[in-house]
């Protein structure tokens, strides 16, 4: 499944690394592509969208969509 999210609080390379790690804790095989200037992330994962959003929000990166 491909999930596209806008993460307004993702502002730097460290944020991208943290977001990637959070997603890969849910699904180690997940692929994460970040568009830092637009605060967007595309996730290819077998995890549900709700679980990805919840994990990111818990880590301080709530999705705006």
mmJSON file of the N, C-alpha and C atoms, coordinates in Angstrom:
{"data_MODEL":{"atom_site":{
"group_PDB":["ATOM","ATOM","ATOM","ATOM","ATOM","ATOM","ATOM","ATOM","ATOM","ATOM","ATOM","ATOM","ATOM","ATOM","ATOM","ATOM","ATOM","ATOM","ATOM","ATOM","ATOM","ATOM","ATOM","ATOM","ATOM","ATOM","ATOM","ATOM","ATOM","ATOM","ATOM","ATOM","ATOM","ATOM","ATOM","ATOM","ATOM","ATOM","ATOM","ATOM","ATOM","ATOM","ATOM","ATOM","ATOM","ATOM","ATOM","ATOM","ATOM","ATOM","ATOM","ATOM","ATOM","ATOM","ATOM","ATOM","ATOM","ATOM","ATOM","ATOM","ATOM","ATOM","ATOM","ATOM","ATOM","ATOM","ATOM","ATOM","ATOM","ATOM","ATOM","ATOM","ATOM","ATOM","ATOM","ATOM","ATOM","ATOM","ATOM","ATOM","ATOM","ATOM","ATOM","ATOM","ATOM","ATOM","ATOM","ATOM","ATOM","ATOM","ATOM","ATOM","ATOM","ATOM","ATOM","ATOM","ATOM","ATOM","ATOM","ATOM","ATOM","ATOM","ATOM","ATOM","ATOM","ATOM","ATOM","ATOM","ATOM","ATOM","ATOM","ATOM","ATOM","ATOM","ATOM","ATOM","ATOM","ATOM","ATOM","ATOM","ATOM","ATOM","ATOM","ATOM","ATOM","ATOM","ATOM","ATOM","ATOM","ATOM","ATOM","ATOM","ATOM","ATOM","ATOM","ATOM","ATOM","ATOM","ATOM","ATOM","ATOM","ATOM","ATOM","ATOM","ATOM","ATOM","ATOM","ATOM","ATOM","ATOM","ATOM","ATOM","ATOM","ATOM","ATOM","ATOM","ATOM","ATOM","ATOM","ATOM","ATOM","ATOM","ATOM","ATOM","ATOM","ATOM","ATOM","ATOM","ATOM","ATOM","ATOM","ATOM","ATOM","ATOM","ATOM","ATOM","ATOM","ATOM","ATOM","ATOM","ATOM","ATOM","ATOM","ATOM","ATOM","ATOM","ATOM","ATOM","ATOM","ATOM","ATOM","ATOM","ATOM","ATOM","ATOM"],
"id":[1,2,3,4,5,6,7,8,9,10,11,12,13,14,15,16,17,18,19,20,21,22,23,24,25,26,27,28,29,30,31,32,33,34,35,36,37,38,39,40,41,42,43,44,45,46,47,48,49,50,51,52,53,54,55,56,57,58,59,60,61,62,63,64,65,66,67,68,69,70,71,72,73,74,75,76,77,78,79,80,81,82,83,84,85,86,87,88,89,90,91,92,93,94,95,96,97,98,99,100,101,102,103,104,105,106,107,108,109,110,111,112,113,114,115,116,117,118,119,120,121,122,123,124,125,126,127,128,129,130,131,132,133,134,135,136,137,138,139,140,141,142,143,144,145,146,147,148,149,150,151,152,153,154,155,156,157,158,159,160,161,162,163,164,165,166,167,168,169,170,171,172,173,174,175,176,177,178,179,180,181,182,183,184,185,186,187,188,189,190,191,192,193,194,195],
"type_symbol":["N","C","C","N","C","C","N","C","C","N","C","C","N","C","C","N","C","C","N","C","C","N","C","C","N","C","C","N","C","C","N","C","C","N","C","C","N","C","C","N","C","C","N","C","C","N","C","C","N","C","C","N","C","C","N","C","C","N","C","C","N","C","C","N","C","C","N","C","C","N","C","C","N","C","C","N","C","C","N","C","C","N","C","C","N","C","C","N","C","C","N","C","C","N","C","C","N","C","C","N","C","C","N","C","C","N","C","C","N","C","C","N","C","C","N","C","C","N","C","C","N","C","C","N","C","C","N","C","C","N","C","C","N","C","C","N","C","C","N","C","C","N","C","C","N","C","C","N","C","C","N","C","C","N","C","C","N","C","C","N","C","C","N","C","C","N","C","C","N","C","C","N","C","C","N","C","C","N","C","C","N","C","C","N","C","C","N","C","C","N","C","C","N","C","C"],
"label_atom_id":["N","CA","C","N","CA","C","N","CA","C","N","CA","C","N","CA","C","N","CA","C","N","CA","C","N","CA","C","N","CA","C","N","CA","C","N","CA","C","N","CA","C","N","CA","C","N","CA","C","N","CA","C","N","CA","C","N","CA","C","N","CA","C","N","CA","C","N","CA","C","N","CA","C","N","CA","C","N","CA","C","N","CA","C","N","CA","C","N","CA","C","N","CA","C","N","CA","C","N","CA","C","N","CA","C","N","CA","C","N","CA","C","N","CA","C","N","CA","C","N","CA","C","N","CA","C","N","CA","C","N","CA","C","N","CA","C","N","CA","C","N","CA","C","N","CA","C","N","CA","C","N","CA","C","N","CA","C","N","CA","C","N","CA","C","N","CA","C","N","CA","C","N","CA","C","N","CA","C","N","CA","C","N","CA","C","N","CA","C","N","CA","C","N","CA","C","N","CA","C","N","CA","C","N","CA","C","N","CA","C","N","CA","C","N","CA","C","N","CA","C","N","CA","C","N","CA","C"],
"label_alt_id":[null,null,null,null,null,null,null,null,null,null,null,null,null,null,null,null,null,null,null,null,null,null,null,null,null,null,null,null,null,null,null,null,null,null,null,null,null,null,null,null,null,null,null,null,null,null,null,null,null,null,null,null,null,null,null,null,null,null,null,null,null,null,null,null,null,null,null,null,null,null,null,null,null,null,null,null,null,null,null,null,null,null,null,null,null,null,null,null,null,null,null,null,null,null,null,null,null,null,null,null,null,null,null,null,null,null,null,null,null,null,null,null,null,null,null,null,null,null,null,null,null,null,null,null,null,null,null,null,null,null,null,null,null,null,null,null,null,null,null,null,null,null,null,null,null,null,null,null,null,null,null,null,null,null,null,null,null,null,null,null,null,null,null,null,null,null,null,null,null,null,null,null,null,null,null,null,null,null,null,null,null,null,null,null,null,null,null,null,null,null,null,null,null,null,null],
"label_comp_id":["UNK","UNK","UNK","UNK","UNK","UNK","UNK","UNK","UNK","UNK","UNK","UNK","UNK","UNK","UNK","UNK","UNK","UNK","UNK","UNK","UNK","UNK","UNK","UNK","UNK","UNK","UNK","UNK","UNK","UNK","UNK","UNK","UNK","UNK","UNK","UNK","UNK","UNK","UNK","UNK","UNK","UNK","UNK","UNK","UNK","UNK","UNK","UNK","UNK","UNK","UNK","UNK","UNK","UNK","UNK","UNK","UNK","UNK","UNK","UNK","UNK","UNK","UNK","UNK","UNK","UNK","UNK","UNK","UNK","UNK","UNK","UNK","UNK","UNK","UNK","UNK","UNK","UNK","UNK","UNK","UNK","UNK","UNK","UNK","UNK","UNK","UNK","UNK","UNK","UNK","UNK","UNK","UNK","UNK","UNK","UNK","UNK","UNK","UNK","UNK","UNK","UNK","UNK","UNK","UNK","UNK","UNK","UNK","UNK","UNK","UNK","UNK","UNK","UNK","UNK","UNK","UNK","UNK","UNK","UNK","UNK","UNK","UNK","UNK","UNK","UNK","UNK","UNK","UNK","UNK","UNK","UNK","UNK","UNK","UNK","UNK","UNK","UNK","UNK","UNK","UNK","UNK","UNK","UNK","UNK","UNK","UNK","UNK","UNK","UNK","UNK","UNK","UNK","UNK","UNK","UNK","UNK","UNK","UNK","UNK","UNK","UNK","UNK","UNK","UNK","UNK","UNK","UNK","UNK","UNK","UNK","UNK","UNK","UNK","UNK","UNK","UNK","UNK","UNK","UNK","UNK","UNK","UNK","UNK","UNK","UNK","UNK","UNK","UNK","UNK","UNK","UNK","UNK","UNK","UNK"],
"label_asym_id":["A","A","A","A","A","A","A","A","A","A","A","A","A","A","A","A","A","A","A","A","A","A","A","A","A","A","A","A","A","A","A","A","A","A","A","A","A","A","A","A","A","A","A","A","A","A","A","A","A","A","A","A","A","A","A","A","A","A","A","A","A","A","A","A","A","A","A","A","A","A","A","A","A","A","A","A","A","A","A","A","A","A","A","A","A","A","A","A","A","A","A","A","A","A","A","A","A","A","A","A","A","A","A","A","A","A","A","A","A","A","A","A","A","A","A","A","A","A","A","A","A","A","A","A","A","A","A","A","A","A","A","A","A","A","A","A","A","A","A","A","A","A","A","A","A","A","A","A","A","A","A","A","A","A","A","A","A","A","A","A","A","A","A","A","A","A","A","A","A","A","A","A","A","A","A","A","A","A","A","A","A","A","A","A","A","A","A","A","A","A","A","A","A","A","A"],
"label_entity_id":["1","1","1","1","1","1","1","1","1","1","1","1","1","1","1","1","1","1","1","1","1","1","1","1","1","1","1","1","1","1","1","1","1","1","1","1","1","1","1","1","1","1","1","1","1","1","1","1","1","1","1","1","1","1","1","1","1","1","1","1","1","1","1","1","1","1","1","1","1","1","1","1","1","1","1","1","1","1","1","1","1","1","1","1","1","1","1","1","1","1","1","1","1","1","1","1","1","1","1","1","1","1","1","1","1","1","1","1","1","1","1","1","1","1","1","1","1","1","1","1","1","1","1","1","1","1","1","1","1","1","1","1","1","1","1","1","1","1","1","1","1","1","1","1","1","1","1","1","1","1","1","1","1","1","1","1","1","1","1","1","1","1","1","1","1","1","1","1","1","1","1","1","1","1","1","1","1","1","1","1","1","1","1","1","1","1","1","1","1","1","1","1","1","1","1"],
"label_seq_id":[1,1,1,2,2,2,3,3,3,4,4,4,5,5,5,6,6,6,7,7,7,8,8,8,9,9,9,10,10,10,11,11,11,12,12,12,13,13,13,14,14,14,15,15,15,16,16,16,17,17,17,18,18,18,19,19,19,20,20,20,21,21,21,22,22,22,23,23,23,24,24,24,25,25,25,26,26,26,27,27,27,28,28,28,29,29,29,30,30,30,31,31,31,32,32,32,33,33,33,34,34,34,35,35,35,36,36,36,37,37,37,38,38,38,39,39,39,40,40,40,41,41,41,42,42,42,43,43,43,44,44,44,45,45,45,46,46,46,47,47,47,48,48,48,49,49,49,50,50,50,51,51,51,52,52,52,53,53,53,54,54,54,55,55,55,56,56,56,57,57,57,58,58,58,59,59,59,60,60,60,61,61,61,62,62,62,63,63,63,64,64,64,65,65,65],
"pdbx_PDB_ins_code":[null,null,null,null,null,null,null,null,null,null,null,null,null,null,null,null,null,null,null,null,null,null,null,null,null,null,null,null,null,null,null,null,null,null,null,null,null,null,null,null,null,null,null,null,null,null,null,null,null,null,null,null,null,null,null,null,null,null,null,null,null,null,null,null,null,null,null,null,null,null,null,null,null,null,null,null,null,null,null,null,null,null,null,null,null,null,null,null,null,null,null,null,null,null,null,null,null,null,null,null,null,null,null,null,null,null,null,null,null,null,null,null,null,null,null,null,null,null,null,null,null,null,null,null,null,null,null,null,null,null,null,null,null,null,null,null,null,null,null,null,null,null,null,null,null,null,null,null,null,null,null,null,null,null,null,null,null,null,null,null,null,null,null,null,null,null,null,null,null,null,null,null,null,null,null,null,null,null,null,null,null,null,null,null,null,null,null,null,null,null,null,null,null,null,null],
"Cartn_x":[0.837,0.0,0.892,0.487,1.204,0.394,1.063,0.428,1.164,0.418,1.018,0.536,1.495,1.163,1.869,1.235,1.873,2.206,3.487,3.976,4.565,3.741,4.215,5.429,5.582,6.686,7.975,7.959,9.16,9.916,10.984,11.643,13.118,13.714,15.153,15.507,16.76,17.222,17.07,17.257,17.082,15.632,14.705,13.281,12.992,13.561,13.358,13.865,15.032,15.603,14.691,14.167,13.278,11.991,11.394,10.16,10.405,11.524,11.86,11.993,12.677,12.857,11.528,10.652,9.34,8.557,8.529,7.79,8.421,9.741,10.4,10.332,9.992,9.731,8.417,7.466,6.19,6.353,7.113,7.303,8.749,9.641,11.051,11.297,10.368,10.533,9.952,9.407,8.778,9.799,9.315,10.133,9.555,10.414,9.975,10.7,9.927,10.495,9.993,10.918,10.551,10.762,9.824,9.921,9.976,11.18,11.361,10.842,11.12,10.633,9.112,8.397,6.928,6.356,7.232,6.824,5.949,6.244,5.457,6.306,5.629,6.304,5.421,6.051,5.36,5.914,5.008,5.403,4.812,5.651,5.187,5.352,4.231,4.276,3.118,3.284,2.178,1.395,1.896,1.181,-0.008,-0.996,-2.174,-1.848,-2.589,-2.4,-2.625,-3.633,-3.926,-2.776,-2.151,-1.047,0.179,0.418,1.534,1.288,0.081,-0.249,-0.141,-0.633,-0.591,0.844,1.683,3.08,3.818,3.566,4.214,3.74,2.452,1.91,2.508,2.646,3.216,4.664,5.365,6.767,6.892,5.77,5.811,5.651,5.218,5.025,3.592,2.614,1.221,0.987,0.261,-0.065,-1.21,-1.13,-2.197,-3.255,-3.109,-4.111,-4.438],
"Cartn_y":[-1.162,0.0,1.239,2.237,3.512,4.547,5.215,6.233,7.544,8.606,9.925,10.802,11.412,12.231,13.574,14.575,15.866,15.978,16.192,16.292,17.692,18.663,20.05,20.212,19.327,19.449,18.781,18.186,17.572,18.675,19.192,20.382,20.219,19.068,18.921,17.458,17.232,15.877,14.952,15.473,14.652,14.203,15.095,14.742,13.602,13.685,12.643,11.306,11.32,10.094,9.518,10.378,9.923,9.351,10.034,9.557,8.194,8.043,6.766,5.66,5.948,4.947,4.542,5.504,5.205,4.265,4.578,3.743,2.346,2.27,0.974,0.147,0.761,-0.027,-0.791,-0.189,-0.868,-1.942,-1.606,-2.495,-2.348,-3.265,-3.151,-3.091,-3.584,-3.572,-2.312,-1.406,-0.2,0.673,1.351,2.315,3.696,4.641,5.998,6.968,7.824,8.878,10.204,11.102,12.388,13.515,14.439,15.683,16.788,17.035,17.943,19.36,19.975,21.345,21.469,20.399,20.434,19.701,19.2,18.502,17.282,16.602,15.435,14.173,13.075,11.792,10.761,9.89,8.787,7.502,6.671,5.45,4.262,3.302,2.026,1.009,0.483,-0.382,-1.366,-2.414,-3.352,-2.967,-1.98,-1.501,-0.638,-0.556,0.248,1.736,2.535,3.981,4.523,3.996,4.472,4.192,3.024,2.707,3.57,3.859,4.727,6.133,6.657,8.0,8.081,7.067,7.058,7.03,6.208,6.109,7.424,8.047,9.326,10.422,10.451,11.452,11.288,10.045,9.764,10.245,10.217,10.631,12.147,12.844,14.297,14.795,13.929,14.298,13.988,14.712,14.445,14.847,14.011,14.281,15.274,16.183,17.16,16.672,15.454,14.905,13.485],
"Cartn_z":[0.0,0.0,0.0,-0.746,-0.773,-0.014,0.914,1.744,1.505,1.201,1.04,2.18,2.891,4.048,3.97,4.538,4.73,6.208,6.49,7.867,8.064,8.489,8.608,9.527,10.507,11.456,10.986,9.803,9.233,8.488,9.117,8.581,8.252,8.59,8.359,8.094,7.788,7.517,8.711,9.901,11.111,11.224,10.892,10.911,9.935,8.749,7.739,8.267,8.899,9.455,10.531,11.396,12.464,11.889,10.923,10.289,9.655,8.958,8.321,9.359,10.458,11.505,12.134,12.359,12.953,12.043,10.757,9.802,9.733,9.722,9.593,10.871,11.99,13.193,13.045,12.334,12.066,10.995,9.963,8.822,8.344,8.747,8.37,6.863,6.074,4.622,3.975,4.772,4.235,3.519,2.485,1.758,1.998,2.337,2.656,1.731,1.065,0.226,0.773,1.082,1.655,0.652,0.642,-0.123,0.928,1.416,2.542,2.284,1.126,0.913,1.008,0.663,0.696,1.911,2.785,4.011,3.714,2.613,2.223,2.307,2.597,2.649,1.962,1.169,0.52,1.114,1.615,2.307,1.575,1.215,0.667,1.781,2.266,3.433,3.447,4.228,4.446,5.699,6.448,7.641,7.216,8.083,7.764,7.854,7.1,7.129,8.536,9.218,10.572,11.526,11.413,12.32,12.021,10.746,10.375,10.911,10.701,11.195,12.708,13.404,14.867,15.371,14.765,15.193,14.948,13.814,13.511,14.457,14.748,15.668,17.062,17.49,18.808,18.89,17.767,17.73,17.523,17.32,17.178,15.761,14.866,13.461,13.019,13.551,13.151,11.686,10.975,9.581,9.516,8.549,8.381,7.394,6.896,5.965,6.343],
"occupancy":[1.0,1.0,1.0,1.0,1.0,1.0,1.0,1.0,1.0,1.0,1.0,1.0,1.0,1.0,1.0,1.0,1.0,1.0,1.0,1.0,1.0,1.0,1.0,1.0,1.0,1.0,1.0,1.0,1.0,1.0,1.0,1.0,1.0,1.0,1.0,1.0,1.0,1.0,1.0,1.0,1.0,1.0,1.0,1.0,1.0,1.0,1.0,1.0,1.0,1.0,1.0,1.0,1.0,1.0,1.0,1.0,1.0,1.0,1.0,1.0,1.0,1.0,1.0,1.0,1.0,1.0,1.0,1.0,1.0,1.0,1.0,1.0,1.0,1.0,1.0,1.0,1.0,1.0,1.0,1.0,1.0,1.0,1.0,1.0,1.0,1.0,1.0,1.0,1.0,1.0,1.0,1.0,1.0,1.0,1.0,1.0,1.0,1.0,1.0,1.0,1.0,1.0,1.0,1.0,1.0,1.0,1.0,1.0,1.0,1.0,1.0,1.0,1.0,1.0,1.0,1.0,1.0,1.0,1.0,1.0,1.0,1.0,1.0,1.0,1.0,1.0,1.0,1.0,1.0,1.0,1.0,1.0,1.0,1.0,1.0,1.0,1.0,1.0,1.0,1.0,1.0,1.0,1.0,1.0,1.0,1.0,1.0,1.0,1.0,1.0,1.0,1.0,1.0,1.0,1.0,1.0,1.0,1.0,1.0,1.0,1.0,1.0,1.0,1.0,1.0,1.0,1.0,1.0,1.0,1.0,1.0,1.0,1.0,1.0,1.0,1.0,1.0,1.0,1.0,1.0,1.0,1.0,1.0,1.0,1.0,1.0,1.0,1.0,1.0,1.0,1.0,1.0,1.0,1.0,1.0],
"B_iso_or_equiv":[0.0,0.0,0.0,0.0,0.0,0.0,0.0,0.0,0.0,0.0,0.0,0.0,0.0,0.0,0.0,0.0,0.0,0.0,0.0,0.0,0.0,0.0,0.0,0.0,0.0,0.0,0.0,0.0,0.0,0.0,0.0,0.0,0.0,0.0,0.0,0.0,0.0,0.0,0.0,0.0,0.0,0.0,0.0,0.0,0.0,0.0,0.0,0.0,0.0,0.0,0.0,0.0,0.0,0.0,0.0,0.0,0.0,0.0,0.0,0.0,0.0,0.0,0.0,0.0,0.0,0.0,0.0,0.0,0.0,0.0,0.0,0.0,0.0,0.0,0.0,0.0,0.0,0.0,0.0,0.0,0.0,0.0,0.0,0.0,0.0,0.0,0.0,0.0,0.0,0.0,0.0,0.0,0.0,0.0,0.0,0.0,0.0,0.0,0.0,0.0,0.0,0.0,0.0,0.0,0.0,0.0,0.0,0.0,0.0,0.0,0.0,0.0,0.0,0.0,0.0,0.0,0.0,0.0,0.0,0.0,0.0,0.0,0.0,0.0,0.0,0.0,0.0,0.0,0.0,0.0,0.0,0.0,0.0,0.0,0.0,0.0,0.0,0.0,0.0,0.0,0.0,0.0,0.0,0.0,0.0,0.0,0.0,0.0,0.0,0.0,0.0,0.0,0.0,0.0,0.0,0.0,0.0,0.0,0.0,0.0,0.0,0.0,0.0,0.0,0.0,0.0,0.0,0.0,0.0,0.0,0.0,0.0,0.0,0.0,0.0,0.0,0.0,0.0,0.0,0.0,0.0,0.0,0.0,0.0,0.0,0.0,0.0,0.0,0.0,0.0,0.0,0.0,0.0,0.0,0.0],
"pdbx_formal_charge":[null,null,null,null,null,null,null,null,null,null,null,null,null,null,null,null,null,null,null,null,null,null,null,null,null,null,null,null,null,null,null,null,null,null,null,null,null,null,null,null,null,null,null,null,null,null,null,null,null,null,null,null,null,null,null,null,null,null,null,null,null,null,null,null,null,null,null,null,null,null,null,null,null,null,null,null,null,null,null,null,null,null,null,null,null,null,null,null,null,null,null,null,null,null,null,null,null,null,null,null,null,null,null,null,null,null,null,null,null,null,null,null,null,null,null,null,null,null,null,null,null,null,null,null,null,null,null,null,null,null,null,null,null,null,null,null,null,null,null,null,null,null,null,null,null,null,null,null,null,null,null,null,null,null,null,null,null,null,null,null,null,null,null,null,null,null,null,null,null,null,null,null,null,null,null,null,null,null,null,null,null,null,null,null,null,null,null,null,null,null,null,null,null,null,null],
"auth_seq_id":[1,1,1,2,2,2,3,3,3,4,4,4,5,5,5,6,6,6,7,7,7,8,8,8,9,9,9,10,10,10,11,11,11,12,12,12,13,13,13,14,14,14,15,15,15,16,16,16,17,17,17,18,18,18,19,19,19,20,20,20,21,21,21,22,22,22,23,23,23,24,24,24,25,25,25,26,26,26,27,27,27,28,28,28,29,29,29,30,30,30,31,31,31,32,32,32,33,33,33,34,34,34,35,35,35,36,36,36,37,37,37,38,38,38,39,39,39,40,40,40,41,41,41,42,42,42,43,43,43,44,44,44,45,45,45,46,46,46,47,47,47,48,48,48,49,49,49,50,50,50,51,51,51,52,52,52,53,53,53,54,54,54,55,55,55,56,56,56,57,57,57,58,58,58,59,59,59,60,60,60,61,61,61,62,62,62,63,63,63,64,64,64,65,65,65],
"auth_comp_id":["UNK","UNK","UNK","UNK","UNK","UNK","UNK","UNK","UNK","UNK","UNK","UNK","UNK","UNK","UNK","UNK","UNK","UNK","UNK","UNK","UNK","UNK","UNK","UNK","UNK","UNK","UNK","UNK","UNK","UNK","UNK","UNK","UNK","UNK","UNK","UNK","UNK","UNK","UNK","UNK","UNK","UNK","UNK","UNK","UNK","UNK","UNK","UNK","UNK","UNK","UNK","UNK","UNK","UNK","UNK","UNK","UNK","UNK","UNK","UNK","UNK","UNK","UNK","UNK","UNK","UNK","UNK","UNK","UNK","UNK","UNK","UNK","UNK","UNK","UNK","UNK","UNK","UNK","UNK","UNK","UNK","UNK","UNK","UNK","UNK","UNK","UNK","UNK","UNK","UNK","UNK","UNK","UNK","UNK","UNK","UNK","UNK","UNK","UNK","UNK","UNK","UNK","UNK","UNK","UNK","UNK","UNK","UNK","UNK","UNK","UNK","UNK","UNK","UNK","UNK","UNK","UNK","UNK","UNK","UNK","UNK","UNK","UNK","UNK","UNK","UNK","UNK","UNK","UNK","UNK","UNK","UNK","UNK","UNK","UNK","UNK","UNK","UNK","UNK","UNK","UNK","UNK","UNK","UNK","UNK","UNK","UNK","UNK","UNK","UNK","UNK","UNK","UNK","UNK","UNK","UNK","UNK","UNK","UNK","UNK","UNK","UNK","UNK","UNK","UNK","UNK","UNK","UNK","UNK","UNK","UNK","UNK","UNK","UNK","UNK","UNK","UNK","UNK","UNK","UNK","UNK","UNK","UNK","UNK","UNK","UNK","UNK","UNK","UNK","UNK","UNK","UNK","UNK","UNK","UNK"],
"auth_asym_id":["A","A","A","A","A","A","A","A","A","A","A","A","A","A","A","A","A","A","A","A","A","A","A","A","A","A","A","A","A","A","A","A","A","A","A","A","A","A","A","A","A","A","A","A","A","A","A","A","A","A","A","A","A","A","A","A","A","A","A","A","A","A","A","A","A","A","A","A","A","A","A","A","A","A","A","A","A","A","A","A","A","A","A","A","A","A","A","A","A","A","A","A","A","A","A","A","A","A","A","A","A","A","A","A","A","A","A","A","A","A","A","A","A","A","A","A","A","A","A","A","A","A","A","A","A","A","A","A","A","A","A","A","A","A","A","A","A","A","A","A","A","A","A","A","A","A","A","A","A","A","A","A","A","A","A","A","A","A","A","A","A","A","A","A","A","A","A","A","A","A","A","A","A","A","A","A","A","A","A","A","A","A","A","A","A","A","A","A","A","A","A","A","A","A","A"],
"auth_atom_id":["N","CA","C","N","CA","C","N","CA","C","N","CA","C","N","CA","C","N","CA","C","N","CA","C","N","CA","C","N","CA","C","N","CA","C","N","CA","C","N","CA","C","N","CA","C","N","CA","C","N","CA","C","N","CA","C","N","CA","C","N","CA","C","N","CA","C","N","CA","C","N","CA","C","N","CA","C","N","CA","C","N","CA","C","N","CA","C","N","CA","C","N","CA","C","N","CA","C","N","CA","C","N","CA","C","N","CA","C","N","CA","C","N","CA","C","N","CA","C","N","CA","C","N","CA","C","N","CA","C","N","CA","C","N","CA","C","N","CA","C","N","CA","C","N","CA","C","N","CA","C","N","CA","C","N","CA","C","N","CA","C","N","CA","C","N","CA","C","N","CA","C","N","CA","C","N","CA","C","N","CA","C","N","CA","C","N","CA","C","N","CA","C","N","CA","C","N","CA","C","N","CA","C","N","CA","C","N","CA","C","N","CA","C","N","CA","C","N","CA","C","N","CA","C","N","CA","C"],
"pdbx_PDB_model_num":[1,1,1,1,1,1,1,1,1,1,1,1,1,1,1,1,1,1,1,1,1,1,1,1,1,1,1,1,1,1,1,1,1,1,1,1,1,1,1,1,1,1,1,1,1,1,1,1,1,1,1,1,1,1,1,1,1,1,1,1,1,1,1,1,1,1,1,1,1,1,1,1,1,1,1,1,1,1,1,1,1,1,1,1,1,1,1,1,1,1,1,1,1,1,1,1,1,1,1,1,1,1,1,1,1,1,1,1,1,1,1,1,1,1,1,1,1,1,1,1,1,1,1,1,1,1,1,1,1,1,1,1,1,1,1,1,1,1,1,1,1,1,1,1,1,1,1,1,1,1,1,1,1,1,1,1,1,1,1,1,1,1,1,1,1,1,1,1,1,1,1,1,1,1,1,1,1,1,1,1,1,1,1,1,1,1,1,1,1,1,1,1,1,1,1]
}}}
